[in-house]
Amino acid sequence: MKGYSNGYIKVLRFEFQTEIMPILKNLKYLDPRENFILRMRYGIEPYEQTYTFREIAKAFGVHPSRIQVLLKRAIKKLKKGGN
């Protein structure tokens, strides 16, 4: 990462390993629709950018408020580890 100090890069790696990796491992607990919504909303692989609720809703053919409900449910599942 050009232009960043080694200390900053170490912090990013630590955050990725301690905070992001556990979440990504828990994505398996989500149904395909929830997984798709979460990845689009937060720009998680394979998506390289974040999408608005409106953009995601258009892809599903539903109202943006429905996407918000599904996203909240997905996050709740991730926090519980799939339980």
N, CA, C and O atoms as a DFTB+ gen file, in Angstrom:
332 C
 N C O
     1  1       0.850      -1.173       0.000
     2  2       0.000       0.000       0.000
     3  2       0.890       1.227       0.000
     4  3       1.382       1.663       1.041
     5  1       1.076       1.752      -1.140
     6  2       1.960       2.884      -1.321
     7  2       1.444       4.110      -0.566
     8  3       0.259       4.440      -0.627
     9  1       2.341       4.770       0.136
    10  2       1.976       5.990       0.828
    11  2       1.533       5.793       2.268
    12  3       1.285       6.773       2.970
    13  1       1.427       4.552       2.726
    14  2       1.012       4.276       4.099
    15  2       2.200       3.760       4.900
    16  3       3.065       3.065       4.368
    17  1       2.232       4.104       6.171
    18  2       3.321       3.630       7.033
    19  2       3.117       2.156       7.360
    20  3       2.006       1.633       7.275
    21  1       4.204       1.498       7.733
    22  2       4.120       0.085       8.114
    23  2       3.211      -0.109       9.310
    24  3       2.502      -1.112       9.395
    25  1       3.220       0.841      10.239
    26  2       2.351       0.747      11.410
    27  2       0.885       0.747      11.027
    28  3       0.090      -0.010      11.585
    29  1       0.528       1.594      10.079
    30  2      -0.861       1.669       9.622
    31  2      -1.271       0.371       8.943
    32  3      -2.378      -0.123       9.160
    33  1      -0.398      -0.177       8.134
    34  2      -0.692      -1.424       7.436
    35  2      -0.861      -2.565       8.443
    36  3      -1.732      -3.418       8.270
    37  1      -0.038      -2.587       9.488
    38  2      -0.166      -3.619      10.521
    39  2      -1.507      -3.521      11.236
    40  3      -2.122      -4.540      11.549
    41  1      -1.957      -2.308      11.494
    42  2      -3.260      -2.109      12.134
    43  2      -4.367      -2.619      11.235
    44  3      -5.291      -3.282      11.705
    45  1      -4.288      -2.318       9.950
    46  2      -5.304      -2.789       9.005
    47  2      -5.336      -4.310       8.953
    48  3      -6.412      -4.908       8.940
    49  1      -4.173      -4.938       8.923
    50  2      -4.116      -6.404       8.905
    51  2      -4.711      -6.992      10.172
    52  3      -5.448      -7.976      10.123
    53  1      -4.384      -6.377      11.321
    54  2      -4.915      -6.853      12.589
    55  2      -6.438      -6.736      12.612
    56  3      -7.131      -7.670      13.018
    57  1      -6.956      -5.590      12.176
    58  2      -8.410      -5.402      12.149
    59  2      -9.067      -6.408      11.218
    60  3     -10.126      -6.954      11.528
    61  1      -8.440      -6.651      10.081
    62  2      -9.012      -7.612       9.137
    63  2      -9.076      -8.999       9.766
    64  3     -10.094      -9.684       9.662
    65  1      -7.999      -9.412      10.415
    66  2      -7.941     -10.749      11.002
    67  2      -8.865     -10.902      12.204
    68  3      -9.470     -11.958      12.387
    69  1      -8.979      -9.866      13.020
    70  2      -9.747     -10.001      14.261
    71  2     -11.216      -9.625      14.122
    72  3     -12.054     -10.136      14.865
    73  1     -11.542      -8.744      13.187
    74  2     -12.912      -8.271      13.079
    75  2     -13.629      -8.715      11.806
    76  3     -14.795      -9.106      11.850
    77  1     -12.941      -8.654      10.697
    78  2     -13.607      -8.924       9.422
    79  2     -13.637     -10.412       9.095
    80  3     -14.671     -10.917       8.657
    81  1     -12.544     -11.121       9.292
    82  2     -12.511     -12.550       8.963
    83  2     -13.575     -13.359       9.699
    84  3     -14.223     -14.205       9.082
    85  1     -13.782     -13.125      11.015
    86  2     -14.844     -13.885      11.681
    87  2     -16.228     -13.637      11.066
    88  3     -17.052     -14.548      10.987
    89  1     -16.468     -12.416      10.640
    90  2     -17.752     -12.100      10.005
    91  2     -17.870     -12.823       8.672
    92  3     -18.913     -13.403       8.370
    93  1     -16.819     -12.791       7.880
    94  2     -16.858     -13.453       6.579
    95  2     -17.061     -14.960       6.729
    96  3     -17.730     -15.579       5.902
    97  1     -16.495     -15.547       7.768
    98  2     -16.687     -16.977       8.004
    99  2     -18.140     -17.286       8.354
   100  3     -18.640     -18.369       8.050
   101  1     -18.811     -16.341       8.988
   102  2     -20.209     -16.541       9.375
   103  2     -21.195     -16.302       8.234
   104  3     -22.387     -16.563       8.392
   105  1     -20.725     -15.813       7.095
   106  2     -21.634     -15.586       5.966
   107  2     -22.309     -16.884       5.523
   108  3     -23.374     -16.849       4.907
   109  1     -21.698     -18.019       5.831
   110  2     -22.277     -19.306       5.455
   111  2     -23.612     -19.561       6.155
   112  3     -24.400     -20.390       5.700
   113  1     -23.869     -18.855       7.255
   114  2     -25.119     -19.033       7.990
   115  2     -26.285     -18.271       7.364
   116  3     -27.439     -18.480       7.737
   117  1     -25.988     -17.403       6.430
   118  2     -27.041     -16.604       5.802
   119  2     -27.642     -17.338       4.618
   120  3     -26.972     -18.120       3.944
   121  1     -28.928     -17.071       4.378
   122  2     -29.505     -17.633       3.159
   123  2     -28.951     -16.823       1.980
   124  3     -28.433     -15.724       2.178
   125  1     -29.054     -17.351       0.766
   126  2     -28.444     -16.680      -0.394
   127  2     -28.894     -15.227      -0.573
   128  3     -28.093     -14.373      -0.954
   129  1     -30.140     -14.949      -0.306
   130  2     -30.650     -13.582      -0.469
   131  2     -29.996     -12.635       0.532
   132  3     -29.572     -11.539       0.164
   133  1     -29.911     -13.050       1.794
   134  2     -29.279     -12.222       2.824
   135  2     -27.796     -12.017       2.515
   136  3     -27.262     -10.921       2.684
   137  1     -27.152     -13.067       2.070
   138  2     -25.738     -13.014       1.711
   139  2     -25.515     -11.993       0.590
   140  3     -24.607     -11.166       0.666
   141  1     -26.331     -12.058      -0.423
   142  2     -26.265     -11.155      -1.568
   143  2     -26.438      -9.705      -1.115
   144  3     -25.674      -8.828      -1.519
   145  1     -27.438      -9.458      -0.281
   146  2     -27.735      -8.097       0.188
   147  2     -26.575      -7.554       1.008
   148  3     -26.145      -6.420       0.798
   149  1     -26.069      -8.346       1.935
   150  2     -24.974      -7.898       2.790
   151  2     -23.735      -7.587       1.964
   152  3     -23.092      -6.558       2.173
   153  1     -23.398      -8.459       1.036
   154  2     -22.219      -8.239       0.189
   155  2     -22.363      -6.994      -0.668
   156  3     -21.403      -6.236      -0.814
   157  1     -23.533      -6.767      -1.233
   158  2     -23.744      -5.569      -2.051
   159  2     -23.696      -4.296      -1.202
   160  3     -23.062      -3.311      -1.583
   161  1     -24.361      -4.325      -0.067
   162  2     -24.463      -3.129       0.762
   163  2     -23.096      -2.661       1.259
   164  3     -22.831      -1.460       1.306
   165  1     -22.232      -3.604       1.630
   166  2     -20.943      -3.246       2.208
   167  2     -19.753      -3.461       1.279
   168  3     -18.606      -3.312       1.700
   169  1     -20.015      -3.812       0.015
   170  2     -18.938      -3.959      -0.953
   171  2     -18.000      -5.111      -0.654
   172  3     -16.792      -5.017      -0.871
   173  1     -18.573      -6.210      -0.149
   174  2     -17.774      -7.397       0.152
   175  2     -17.677      -8.240      -1.112
   176  3     -18.649      -8.364      -1.858
   177  1     -16.533      -8.804      -1.345
   178  2     -16.261      -9.623      -2.518
   179  2     -17.459     -10.482      -2.910
   180  3     -18.016     -11.148      -2.037
   181  1     -17.872     -10.505      -4.126
   182  2     -17.212     -10.071      -5.346
   183  2     -17.492      -8.616      -5.730
   184  3     -17.044      -8.168      -6.786
   185  1     -18.209      -7.885      -4.914
   186  2     -18.553      -6.498      -5.235
   187  2     -17.428      -5.570      -4.821
   188  3     -16.866      -5.704      -3.734
   189  1     -17.103      -4.625      -5.699
   190  2     -16.004      -3.702      -5.440
   191  2     -16.490      -2.344      -4.950
   192  3     -15.679      -1.466      -4.657
   193  1     -17.768      -2.168      -4.861
   194  2     -18.322      -0.903      -4.379
   195  2     -19.521      -1.201      -3.500
   196  3     -20.032      -2.321      -3.491
   197  1     -19.966      -0.203      -2.765
   198  2     -21.163      -0.360      -1.955
   199  2     -22.366       0.097      -2.765
   200  3     -22.241       0.924      -3.668
   201  1     -23.519      -0.441      -2.441
   202  2     -24.751      -0.092      -3.144
   203  2     -25.766       0.463      -2.153
   204  3     -25.767       0.104      -0.976
   205  1     -26.620       1.337      -2.644
   206  2     -27.662       1.911      -1.796
   207  2     -28.793       0.898      -1.637
   208  3     -28.885      -0.082      -2.376
   209  1     -29.655       1.165      -0.646
   210  2     -30.828       0.308      -0.469
   211  2     -31.681       0.321      -1.735
   212  3     -32.223      -0.707      -2.140
   213  1     -31.793       1.471      -2.343
   214  2     -32.595       1.604      -3.565
   215  2     -32.036       0.748      -4.696
   216  3     -32.790       0.077      -5.402
   217  1     -30.714       0.770      -4.868
   218  2     -30.082      -0.021      -5.930
   219  2     -30.268      -1.523      -5.690
   220  3     -30.552      -2.280      -6.618
   221  1     -30.106      -1.932      -4.452
   222  2     -30.271      -3.346      -4.126
   223  2     -31.734      -3.751      -4.306
   224  3     -32.032      -4.817      -4.845
   225  1     -32.639      -2.888      -3.848
   226  2     -34.073      -3.169      -3.977
   227  2     -34.464      -3.324      -5.445
   228  3     -35.282      -4.177      -5.789
   229  1     -33.887      -2.511      -6.289
   230  2     -34.190      -2.599      -7.722
   231  2     -33.764      -3.964      -8.278
   232  3     -34.461      -4.545      -9.110
   233  1     -32.620      -4.467      -7.812
   234  2     -32.136      -5.777      -8.264
   235  2     -33.092      -6.895      -7.844
   236  3     -33.218      -7.905      -8.537
   237  1     -33.765      -6.709      -6.704
   238  2     -34.696      -7.714      -6.189
   239  2     -36.143      -7.457      -6.589
   240  3     -36.987      -8.346      -6.481
   241  1     -36.428      -6.259      -7.045
   242  2     -37.797      -5.921      -7.400
   243  2     -38.680      -5.717      -6.175
   244  3     -39.870      -6.035      -6.200
   245  1     -38.091      -5.183      -5.094
   246  2     -38.837      -4.920      -3.863
   247  2     -38.602      -3.474      -3.433
   248  3     -37.812      -2.756      -4.045
   249  1     -39.292      -3.059      -2.378
   250  2     -39.140      -1.709      -1.833
   251  2     -37.851      -1.645      -1.003
   252  3     -37.489      -2.631      -0.361
   253  1     -37.156      -0.507      -1.005
   254  2     -35.934      -0.371      -0.217
   255  2     -36.103      -0.697       1.275
   256  3     -35.169      -1.189       1.909
   257  1     -37.274      -0.429       1.828
   258  2     -37.475      -0.730       3.248
   259  2     -37.402      -2.241       3.500
   260  3     -36.999      -2.669       4.582
   261  1     -37.787      -3.040       2.515
   262  2     -37.684      -4.504       2.652
   263  2     -36.213      -4.925       2.714
   264  3     -35.857      -5.840       3.457
   265  1     -35.377      -4.266       1.945
   266  2     -33.946      -4.562       1.968
   267  2     -33.366      -4.226       3.337
   268  3     -32.524      -4.961       3.852
   269  1     -33.809      -3.123       3.929
   270  2     -33.339      -2.752       5.268
   271  2     -33.700      -3.823       6.289
   272  3     -32.886      -4.165       7.146
   273  1     -34.909      -4.348       6.201
   274  2     -35.347      -5.402       7.121
   275  2     -34.484      -6.651       6.942
   276  3     -34.033      -7.242       7.924
   277  1     -34.258      -7.045       5.712
   278  2     -33.457      -8.239       5.437
   279  2     -32.005      -8.055       5.882
   280  3     -31.384      -8.991       6.386
   281  1     -31.469      -6.857       5.696
   282  2     -30.106      -6.583       6.118
   283  2     -29.983      -6.656       7.644
   284  3     -29.021      -7.222       8.162
   285  1     -30.944      -6.091       8.353
   286  2     -30.929      -6.159       9.817
   287  2     -30.972      -7.605      10.293
   288  3     -30.272      -7.979      11.234
   289  1     -31.801      -8.414       9.636
   290  2     -31.892      -9.824       9.995
   291  2     -30.562     -10.531       9.754
   292  3     -30.127     -11.337      10.577
   293  1     -29.920     -10.232       8.631
   294  2     -28.640     -10.849       8.302
   295  2     -27.576     -10.472       9.323
   296  3     -26.799     -11.326       9.752
   297  1     -27.531      -9.215       9.714
   298  2     -26.546      -8.759      10.695
   299  2     -26.795      -9.421      12.045
   300  3     -25.854      -9.796      12.744
   301  1     -28.045      -9.560      12.398
   302  2     -28.397     -10.221      13.662
   303  2     -27.907     -11.675      13.651
   304  3     -27.364     -12.155      14.646
   305  1     -28.097     -12.365      12.533
   306  2     -27.617     -13.741      12.407
   307  2     -26.103     -13.808      12.537
   308  3     -25.570     -14.703      13.193
   309  1     -25.406     -12.855      11.910
   310  2     -23.951     -12.860      11.971
   311  2     -23.456     -12.646      13.398
   312  3     -22.489     -13.274      13.829
   313  1     -24.118     -11.765      14.117
   314  2     -23.710     -11.500      15.491
   315  2     -23.916     -12.717      16.384
   316  3     -23.158     -12.935      17.329
   317  1     -24.940     -13.506      16.084
   318  2     -25.211     -14.710      16.868
   319  2     -24.387     -15.902      16.382
   320  3     -24.392     -16.956      17.018
   321  1     -23.692     -15.748      15.279
   322  2     -22.915     -16.855      14.743
   323  2     -23.782     -17.898      14.064
   324  3     -23.420     -19.073      14.003
   325  1     -24.923     -17.470      13.556
   326  2     -25.787     -18.366      12.818
   327  2     -26.858     -19.014      13.650
   328  3     -27.694     -19.729      13.097
   329  1     -26.883     -18.811      14.928
   330  2     -27.889     -19.442      15.793
   331  2     -29.212     -18.732      15.689
   332  3     -30.176     -19.124      16.346
